Amino acid sequence: MTHTSTTKRVAVGLLAAALPLTMAACGKGGSSSSDASGGGELTMWTHNAGNKAELGAITAIVNDYNASQSKYKVKIQAFPQDSYNQSVVAAAASKKLPCILDIDGPNVPNWAWAGYLAPLEGLDDTLSKYLPTVLGKYDNKTYSYGYYDVALVMVTRKTILDKYGIRIPTADQPWTKDEFDAALKKIKASGDFQNPLDIATSFTGEWWPYAYSPMLQSFGGDLIDRKEYKSAEGVLNGPQAVAWATWFRSLVTDGLVPLKSGADPAKDFINGKSAMLYNGTWTAVDTRKAFGKDTLFLPPPDLGNGPKIGGGSWQWGISQNCSDQAGALDYMKFAAQDKYVASVARDTNNIPATDAAAAQVKGYEEGGENRIFLDYAKKFAVLRPVTPGYPFIATEFTKTAQDILNGADPKQALDSAVKNIDANQKSNGYFQ
Amino acid sequence: MSTITAAESASAPAATARKRKPMKGSRSSTTTALLMLLPAAVLLITFLLIPIGLTFGLAFTNARLISPRPAEFVGVDNFTRLFDDETFWASLRNTIIFAVVIVPLQSACALGLALLVNVKMRGVNFFRTVYFLPVVTSMVVVSMLWLFLYQPNGLINQALARFGIQGPDWLGDPHTALLAIILMSAWQAMGFHMVIWLSGLQTIPGDLYEAADLDGADTWQKFRYVTWPGLRATRTFILITITISAFALFTQVNIMTQGGPLDSTSTLVLMAVRTGFQQQQTGYASAISLAFFVLVLAVTLVNRYFTRDKDVVR
């Protein structure tokens, strides 16, 4: 008797608790069903909360889009970059991803494989004009495109190179490894600078694989064997990789590079602390402001297999669980116009992803002062390994490179990284 | 499961009690007790017991944070991999060193401060506030500040240079990084334990000191035979709280060194977070958490054994 009444009460209680939830769900369902009948609100997530220039450029595109038609309304939600990936993963786990979102390039295969992202269909013609490094591809499908790319450069001043009689390298004739080492040693010997070269080791996160794995690739090594994406054996711990690690460490032991850079390496360069700075093209604005025409943006040295720089920056895609794929695709098509590529690249001081846009951005036109960045991106850019295992590889490489710089045995450190990466690829069934 | 039982037994008699109002006796008070217990029980079960249960289960699978593949049972694979992992042993070693050093260091400094601010004089509240300030400051902020202090040309090394000492690169050198983290952590948290020592000091009756004065005891003897025994309960509490917070070391390390250089500041919690979130290996991270759980359990049992033992002796 008591039992039945108790059960009843519990049931009623549960119902009462569940009611608001279902109503909320209905509310959601309602809006999405109206989407299906055409129109509705599309949510957009971006990592740009702390980056006024980029958020402003994106907001302008969204405003244009919302004004251009009345069927859909895109709503922006900006997140700080540090917590962005975690927010997306959490939202994906509870099937609450927004329709449109931005993704850091190398993470695209991982999220596509996990089923977060939907392929971009019907955009092939437009996207064929984009730099290949700004497209997020996986399994022969395109999942994302970005408005810009960034190039890695050696920033220095003409007066410095002239003073020490160092040849000014070009994209066709970059420094060789010996030339580069000799130049740094010469600057070191003069004692004029605290650091002959600053490679910005104080940056954290994705910077390490982005900036230092191209050096490894220039030596002839790589993060993983790109033929099958199954194992890193022989490429990340082969003789070339060990040579890279030994050289990388020697930069520190020879006093050519500080073990730990200052909080703002660009400032140290501008203040004359370092003679040369290895950094992204985003430093171009500040360094030009300081040194004007004297500033040089040189290609990274050829360490054996030609100069290499990282490719791929933040990109846009649509989510699999978006209730209105057609609407999201419609926005993506609208936003892929050259004028928007131009405006975002201009406001963020990055390399425009299409030639037509480059012509519209000051400095990137044929013969412009920034045109070399586009050349570098076209000529030297290497994508980070296109495998869903990339996020793991990135953390493993970061830790290994840090250990090597701090004096770990190169072969041992690389072997243990290979062991961990291979174990991870295997435990995921090689992401097939 | 147990939530439902609790809810049933709580709600049913409560309703009956409302009808026959003046119901006396144990039944009604049990009901009230259960009702009072309910919110805490629900929270504890949802946020503590279920996650712990899940950790036990997941530790034996290859569950991933992001994956279209379902988790598979892999037996003790995660543990064989863990015990073969040098970073794990380094993290375990660092965690234990940290705890072993910081427990006496932090409690002694806190006691010293408490004795200093326990005197009756003007302005003592000012010092109490000053010593307590780091505690109310967020650990993230404190870590950022010390990050600057510890730089090779930071404030600390500049001060050392005044005395002709060439300071090390505190956080960049594997030999000094853990020490730097220990000093900074002790500085941040000692204010909290100072307040607890202080409350303990103020429970010691003044007439004990008067009696000691009459017996001709000097300051050290008063501390040794009056203050120290009087702080027995406080001591146990401080020992346990510092030990537990020492094992959970994470924030400082995450901000200041990320476990480097060469694993010299890596800790078990940091390793679990790194593996679980950045490397997306939920199963493996659960195995690390389980190992951590066993460690904390063992230390707590040892702690309990010692404190109980003394109860019996006295």
Chai-1 contact restraints between the chains, C-beta under 6 A:
chainA,res_idxA,chainB,res_idxB,connection_type,confidence,min_distance_angstrom,max_distance_angstrom,comment,restraint_id
A,T6,B,E8,contact,1.0,0.0,6.0,A-B,restraint_1
A,T6,B,A12,contact,1.0,0.0,6.0,A-B,restraint_2
A,R9,B,S11,contact,1.0,0.0,6.0,A-B,restraint_3
A,A114,B,I66,contact,1.0,0.0,6.0,A-B,restraint_4
A,A114,B,P68,contact,1.0,0.0,6.0,A-B,restraint_5
A,G115,B,P68,contact,1.0,0.0,6.0,A-B,restraint_6
A,L259,B,G172,contact,1.0,0.0,6.0,A-B,restraint_7
A,K260,B,G172,contact,1.0,0.0,6.0,A-B,restraint_8
A,F392,B,Q279,contact,1.0,0.0,6.0,A-B,restraint_9
A,T395,B,Q278,contact,1.0,0.0,6.0,A-B,restraint_10
A,T395,B,Q279,contact,1.0,0.0,6.0,A-B,restraint_11
A,Q402,B,G260,contact,1.0,0.0,6.0,A-B,restraint_12
A,D403,B,L262,contact,1.0,0.0,6.0,A-B,restraint_13
A,N406,B,P261,contact,1.0,0.0,6.0,A-B,restraint_14
A,N406,B,L262,contact,1.0,0.0,6.0,A-B,restraint_15
A,A408,B,L262,contact,1.0,0.0,6.0,A-B,restraint_16
A,S427,B,N62,contact,1.0,0.0,6.0,A-B,restraint_17
